[in-house]
Amino acid sequence: MSGQAPWRAADSAALYGIDHWGAGYFSLADSGEVVANASFGAVQQSVSLMDIVAGLEQRGHAMPVLLRIENILDDRITRLNEAFRRAIAQLNYRGHYRGVFPIKVNQQCHVVEEITKFGGQYHHGLEAGSKAELMVALAHLRDREACIVCNGYKDAEFVELGLHARRLGLRCFFVIETLAELEIIIKTSRRLGIEPLLGVRVKLAARVEGHWNEDSGDRSLFGLSVSQLISAVDRLREVDMLHCLQLMHYHIGSQIPNIRNIRAGVQEACRYFVDLVGEGAPLTYLDLGGGLAVDYTGAATNETHSKNYSLDEYCIDIVEGIGESLDSYGVAHPTIITESGRATVAYSSVLLFNVLDVSRFRAATIPQQLPDECSDYLRNLFQTLEQLTANNVQESCNDAVHYREEVRRMFRQGLVQLRELALADIFYLEVLQRTRELLPSLPRIPPELQDLDQALADIYYGNFSLFQSLPDSWAIDQLFPVMPIHRLGEQPDRTAIIADITCDSDGKIDHFASATGESRTIALHRFDPGQEYYLGVFLVGAYQETLGDLHNLFGDTHVASVRIDERGGFEFVEEIVGDSIGDVLSYVEYNPKELYEQFRVAAEAAVKSGEIDLAMRREMLQAFNSSLNGYTYFERD
Ligand SMILES: *Cc1c(COP(=O)(O)O)cnc(C)c1O
């Protein structure tokens, strides 16, 4: 194309929006590859994801792989704590900030370990919603300044574990969610003779827009209603434990895209806080729960998958809101706790996979003439194709639909043969494809042709399971940034959607973030079967890793954690081999050894009856055995 500047990596960066959603952690190098960035003081180092892929493959880890970048996780903790520190200093707030990481957002041992280890300098703590999570917290936290916040239903055993933590001097709070739970806490603490640290979870009326809003409003599942809150205070006073009530908690939802909702929550919460103090509860902690959003689209709007505020704005609005509100009532400033999960871990994980194949809805070659004998309908269809112009697209498409349907009808009646039906399909799709190409030149696009782009998009088959690795994409239509990680100096000129390798019609990605908001298709490069084509799904560190299921028995992917070093190299700090087929079979109660034995018996019987010889038997059993030990995903020879 004359006069047009050649495509550059910068054009790809704009196309995929990486400079917006990448938050500085991901960007495009001039080489046309996606790089991960890490800062060391004033120096920034970048590592190409393709170099990491090469390193993984040299170590025998085939795609798909979940990649964690430790520097990014550390940086998230730093930014969160430093932003609150700045806001507190700037506004002369007379209290501290203590972050806690909600374990449910990413329970992986290596992640929790890194958060507590690196977060130690900020006294970053943990939030636990179950006995199992509390045990993880008890094992990892030694810091007496850090908080452990226990939410969720608590039985006597849960309470006992938390009370033992008090004995070790750990700041472990039970957040009272129901009145029944309060009785269990009173009884157990009396029995053990240990005073608990208590919190109450209040239900705010403030509602939150967006996907994850069930936790907001009066009907939220968790927390005490106003009358229950009063009963809890009365009951604590009655048993002389009101002095234990030192924390107030609320959580109005995850991924809150609009800063207005956050401010409204703070305002309302402060009213509760002031009156609880007035009731005699010596509150010194205000826990705002989660909700700090991630801008998955990079659009910086108040839409579900975005957010209209920066981290600094979030911190300033919270610190200022609490400070001003409490000052006006003469109540002392509490320590501020937030339970940011998503914003802490989303950025540090990337799902990497290769493309296995592509389906195109267009024949490689279009026959230039008709067979000698064919139906009039096929003849008409062919003519429609030949006469298609920008001036008659709508009419031509209508005709094409009609003629193809007539050929199909004749086929069902036995009047035309399979080969003619195939030709009808080819001509029909060609009419639609050429129409699609003509659409941009039309003054107005007819409404019924607007979805043509998606309907005719190529299907790129990716070597991953949506259900295992991106469960929220399936369950709640969550958007994640997706893009190729190489070839970005080349113009991606195919329009596509992405399917996974489960044979489920829901196993696909057909919603993408784009410069114009959301798009139903993504631009990808032409797939060459002789060359691997790698895609990345970004910002998948929150909620995706353990919600995933074994749909079609695709198991956990390999996981690799890397750390970028000051010289721009990187090190694999951890490699976890994904599930083998034997592993996933045992999760659904098969015994791999027994399966092998059953197959061996069948093979032995075939030897006896002379159907196979011993060499064949050995080959078959070896194949069975190596599959049991093999990866559940598509493996290249
Ligand atoms: C899930 C949850 C969080 C985490 O919320 P994010 O929006 O991921 O930060 C925090 N607190 C409670 C009580 C939760 O249920």
The ligand as an SDF file (V2000), in Angstrom:
LIG
                    3D

 15 15  0  0  0  0  0  0  0  0999 V2000
  -12.9930  -11.1170   48.4980 C   0  0  0  0  0  0  0  0  0  0  0  0
  -12.7900  -10.2200   49.6310 C   0  0  0  0  0  0  0  0  0  0  0  0
  -11.7480   -9.2760   49.6130 C   0  0  0  0  0  0  0  0  0  0  0  0
  -10.8650   -9.0270   48.4160 C   0  0  0  0  0  0  0  0  0  0  0  0
  -11.4250   -8.0470   47.6070 O   0  0  0  0  0  0  0  0  0  0  0  0
  -10.6040   -7.4240   46.3640 P   0  0  0  0  0  0  0  0  0  0  0  0
  -11.6180   -6.6290   45.6780 O   0  0  0  0  0  0  0  0  0  0  0  0
  -10.0520   -8.5490   45.5910 O   0  0  0  0  0  0  0  0  0  0  0  0
   -9.5230   -6.5750   46.9270 O   0  0  0  0  0  0  0  0  0  0  0  0
  -11.5480   -8.5350   50.7570 C   0  0  0  0  0  0  0  0  0  0  0  0
  -12.3320   -8.7060   51.8500 N   0  0  0  0  0  0  0  0  0  0  0  0
  -13.3530   -9.5780   51.8820 C   0  0  0  0  0  0  0  0  0  0  0  0
  -14.1820   -9.7100   53.0950 C   0  0  0  0  0  0  0  0  0  0  0  0
  -13.6210  -10.3540   50.7790 C   0  0  0  0  0  0  0  0  0  0  0  0
  -14.6530  -11.2070   50.8040 O   0  0  0  0  0  0  0  0  0  0  0  0
  1  2  1  0
  2  3  1  0
  2 14  2  0
  3  4  1  0
  3 10  2  0
  4  5  1  0
  5  6  1  0
  6  7  2  0
  6  8  1  0
  6  9  1  0
 10 11  1  0
 11 12  2  0
 12 13  1  0
 12 14  1  0
 14 15  1  0
M  END
$$$$
